[in-house]
Amino acid sequence: MVLIFNKKKLLTLVVLLLLVGIGFNLKYFSVKSFNNIEEPFYRGNKENSNYVAITCNVDWGNEYIDQMLKILDEKNVKITFMVTGRWAEKYPDILLKIKKEGHEIGNHGYKHIDYSKLNYNLNYREIKKSKEIIETIIKEKTVFFEPPSGYYNKDTVKAAKDFGYIPIKWSIDTIDWKYKNNYSEIIKKIKSSKIEDGSIILIHPTNGTIQSLESIINIVRENGYEVGKLSDIFEVE
């Protein structure tokens, strides 16, 4: 079949193809190079940080925190603990112990609920309440916010940014809440994951995490990176 175009149709076709190509390139460029304002960061934005961050989300699991801190100390590693406001309110002594050990504290919202179902005002209220509780206890500004379970909408991100937070998620999920009694599955998950500069590994205080934490750190180091805090992989003002 032979297609015949006159000059006007040909010009229109060329313009459309150019616009589609530009649109695709802009989309690709924005996703790869800049954080979308309606999404949290899944990786650090510091160029060549040589770090992989670990975030430990805390709303339960107190019985494993001392063991976790001991392992981290032995491995000379400092990570970021993302805590809920309601947990911090109940256990300020544990929170202060985590901070005293040199770990970073982040905001995980007040209650561990689905923030994607909240409007802007409710997101703002949950983040604000947690921020005030945590910062009153640790006497230090919190810089990072991570929505519970990774559930968020554009209002969650906007509310977090309105507080000056860097909203984050994770790029590698250990699923340790599921494999809390099967640490070999956690190690297998890390080994099969793509570990790269600025990656964020999510853990929780579970028995499985305690059993696998040293291996997680070793695997990251074997990949040529050091294990650290979110502030090691993000540009923080």
N, C-alpha and C positions, 0 to 999 in steps of 0.2 A: 504494500500500500504506500502511495506517495502522498505526502502532505504538502500542500501549497500554501505559502504565507505571502501576503502582501507586505509592504514595508511597515505599515502601521501596526499590523498584527505581530510582526516579528519584533518590533521595538517594544511593544507591550509585553511580549513573552520574555524578552531579555530583562526588562525592568523587574518583572515578577520574580524571575529566577535570582536576580541580584538581591532583592529584598528578602527572599527566603533564605538565601545564603548568609546574608548579614545577620538576620534574626537568629539563625542557628548558631553562628559564631559568637554573637553577643550572649546568648543563653549559655553556651558552653563556657565562655570566658568568665561569666559572672559566677557560675556554679564552681568552677575550678579555682578562681582567683579571689573571690570575695564572698563573705558570708551573706546569704540572703537575709534581709531584715526580718523575715517572718520565720526563720529557722534558727535553732541554736547551732553552735559550732560542733562539728563531729571530730575535728582535729585541731591541734594548735595552729596559731597563725604566726608563730615565730619561725623565721627562716633558719634552717639548719640548726635547730636547737640541740640535736643529738640526744634528745630525751623522749621517753615514752612515759606518759603520766598514768598513775593509778588513782582512781577515785573510789572511795569506800562509802557507800550509801548507808546511813545509819538511822533506823527508826525502831530497831529491835536488835537482839543478838549481843546484849551487854556481856554475857558470860564468856564471849570469845575475844573481847577487845584487848584485855591484858595480854593474852597470848599473841595476838596480832602485833601489838606494840613491841613485845619482846623480840619477835622474829624480825621486824623492821629495823629495830635497833641493832641486832646482830648482823644484819646485812647492810647496815649503814645507809638506809633508805628512808626518805621522808616523802609522804604522799599527801593527798587531799582527802579529808573526811567531809563528805556532804551530809549534814545532819538536819533533821526536821526540827522545827521550833518546839513542837510538843515534846520531843525527846530531850532536847536541850533543857527545857523547862523542868523536866522530871529528874534529869541526871547531870546537873551542872558540874559536879565534882569529876565525873568521867570526862566531860567535855574539856575541862581545865587540864586534866591529866594529859589528854591527847595534845592539847596546845603546848603544854610544858615540854612534851617530848619533841617538839619542833615541827609538828605536822601542821598543814594548812587546814583552815576551817572554811567550808562553803555553806551556802544556803540551799536547803532541799525542800523549801516550802514549810508551812506550819503543820498541816496535816498531810498524810500520805494518801491523797485522793487523786482522781482523774482531773487534771487541770485543763485538759482539752475540752471539758464540758462546762468550764467556767467562763463567764464573760469578763470583760476587762476589769470592772470594779472588783469582782470576786478574786480574780487573779492578783490584783494589786493588793487587796486586803490580806490574802494568805502570805504573800511574799513579804509584805511590810511587817506583819506580826512576827514572822520568823526572824526577820532581820533584826528587829528591835530586841527580841529575847536573846538571840545568839550574841549580838554585839555588846549587850549589857553585861553578859557573863564574861566574854573573853577580852573585853575592853580593846577591841580592835575591829577595824572595818572589814567586812566580808566583800570579796570581789567577784566571786563566781556563784551562779545559780544553776541548779539542775532540777528540772521538773520530776516529781515522783513517777517511777515506771517509764520515764521518757515520754509521757503523754503531754502534749502541748498544742496550743493553737496560736494564731497570730497575736491574740490578746495576751497570752502568757509571755511571749517573747517581748512584746511592746512594754508590758508592765515591768518586766525584769530590766529592760534597757532604760526605762524611765527612772529606775533606782541607780542607774550607773553600773549594773551588773553585766558581766560577760556571760551570756547564757550558753550552757554546754550540754552535750549529750555524750555518748560514748561511741567509739568505733569498733571496740571488741568487747563483747559481753561474755563473761565466763559462765553465765547461767548457774552460778553457784547456789542460788536459792533452790533450784531444782535438784542439783547434784550435791546437796549439803552433806550427804553421807557417802558420796562416791567421788573422792578427790581425783581419781584417775581420769574421769570424764572431763573434769575441769582442765587438767593438764593437756589432755588430748585436744580440747577446744582451743587452747592457746597455741599449741603446736601447729594446728591447722589454719590458724588465722594469719592474715597479712599484717606483719608488724613493721611499721615504718615510722620515720621521724614525725613526732607530734601525735602519734596514736594515743587514744584514751582507753584504758582497760577498766572495766567496771567490776568491782567486787562488793561483797557484803560480809558482815561478821558471821560466818557459819563454820561448822566443824570442817567441812570440805575445803573451805578457803584456808583455814589454818594448816591443814595437811598439805595443801598445794602451793602455798604462798612462796615458799623458798624456791620451788621449781619455776614458778611464774617469773620471779625476778631473774633467775639464772637463764631462762629462755630468752628474755628480753636482752640481757647482756650478751648472750651468744649471738644475737642478731646485730650486735654492734652499737647498742644504745644503752644509756643509763636510765634507771627508773627514778622518777621524781614526781613533783607536784604539778598542778595545773599552771602555776606561775612560772614553771620551767619551760613550758611550751607555748605560752601566750605572752604577747606584748601587753604589759600592765602599766598603766600610767601611775 
